[in-house]
């Protein structure tokens, strides 16, 4: 990155070759293959635009993944605001029994309400507000690891509650 930041344009293809797969993989886990390609391109476009902001001597991969996370977050926010968009709570991916979307939404909201407040705010922050674990940790005054532990415990509890109600997890 240092060479690219200093003006060596051929270094860009090397950066893409080395790190494009990791960025694409991160995007694909969140939005699927087709959108992941576009978001990977947007990430590297943002890298190009911010190349002069890169601090020489700093670690490149975390800087790039921060750009990728911001691109992904912006994409998810735009998608959530789009007319006809579906919220995480609107419909299940594959319900095990025939139920209306309203029933599913009500069940998920009731399950969320049963979580301890500390776990509930992590789940809401991550899934509904599309914030990163790092941002949530900063706002709560705890470590990123503590946020991940709370999230894990919350997901485990939600799974148990929804399984008891007859949903496949």
N, C-alpha and C positions, 0 to 999 in steps of 0.2 A: 504494500500500500504506500510505503514511503516513496517509492519510485513514481507511482502514479500521481501522488499528491504533488510531487516536484515537477510534473509535466510529461513524464514518459507514458504516452498513450498506449503503447504496446503492453504495458503492465496490466491494463484492464482485463485483457483476455485471460491472462494468467490468474487474476483474482477470480474471474468467473469460473474458470476451469476448476480451481481449488475449492471454492466455497459455494458455487451455484447449487450443487447437489444438496448440501445441508440446508440452504435456504428453501429450496424447492420441497424438501422433505418436511420441514417445519410447516410450510404453507399447506401442503397436501393433507397433513393430519388434521388441519382445521377446516379446510374448505373444499377438498377434493382436487382432482387432477387438473381439470380445465382452468379453474380459477387460480390454482397454484402457479401455473405457467405465467399468467398475467401478473400476479403479485410478485413473483420472482423477478420479472423484468422491471416492475416498478421499484422494487428494492434496489436493484443495481442502477436504475436511473437516479434514485435518491442518493445512492453512494456517489455517483458521478457529480451530482449537484453539490454535495457536501464534501467533496474531496479536499478542498482547501481548509476545511474545519478539522480534519483529522490531525491529532497531536502526534507528531513524529516521536517514535519510541513507545507509544501506547499499544496495547494489545488490539489487534485488528478484529479477530473473530467476535468478541463481545460487542464491539462497536457496530459491526455489520448486523449482528443478530438483534441489536436494539433498533436499528433502522428497519429490519424485517418485521419486528414486533409492532412497531408504530404503523407500518404500511398495512399489516394485517388488521390491527385495531381500527384504523380508519376505514378499511374496507367493510368490516363487520358493522361499524356504526352506520355507514351509508346504506348497507343492506337492510339494517333494522329500520331505518327511516323510510325506505322505499315503499311506495304504495303497494299493498297486497303482500308485504313481507310477512313471514311467519316467525313468531317469537319462539324461543326455546320452550316456553310453557304452553304454546298453542296446540301442538299435536305430538303424539309419541311417534318415534321412528317406525315401530312395528308393534302395535298393541296385541296382547295375547288373546283378548276378547273384544267383541264388537262394543265400542263405546263411543260416545260423541266426544268431540274435542273439548267441549265445556266440562264434561265429566273428568277427563284426563287432567285438564288444567286445574280443576278444583282439587283433585287428588294430590297433584304435585305441590300445589300451594299449601295444602293442609300438612303434607309431609315436611315441607320447609318450615312451617310454623312450629313443628315439634322439635326442631333442632335447637340446641343452645344458641343464644344470641351471638356468641363469638364465632361459631361455625356458620350460622346463617348469614352473617355479614360478609364472610369470605366467599361463600357460594354466590350470593347476590352480586358482590363486587366483580367477581370473575365472569360469571355467565350472563348476568343481566346488564351490567354496566361496562362489560368488555375491558376491564382493567387488568393489568398484569399483577402477578403475585408480588413483584417488587413494589409496585405502586400501593397495593393494599397494605403491605408490610410497613411501608413508610408512613401511611396515614394512620395505621393502628399503633405505631410505635413498637413494633415487634420485628423479629427477624423474618426473612423470606422462608427459612426452614420451618418456623413456627406456623406461618400461613399455610404452607404445604401440608403440615401435619393436621391442622384444623380442616383443611379441604378434604384430605383423605378420610378423616373420621366422619365428616359430614356425608361424603358420598357413600361410605359404608352404611351409615345409619339410614340414609335415604333409600338405598337399595333394599335394606331389610324391611323398611316400612312399606315400600311399594310392592315387594314380593308378597308380603302378608296380605296385601289388597288384591292380589291376583295378577299383577303385571309381571311380564318377563323382563329381567334386567340384563 
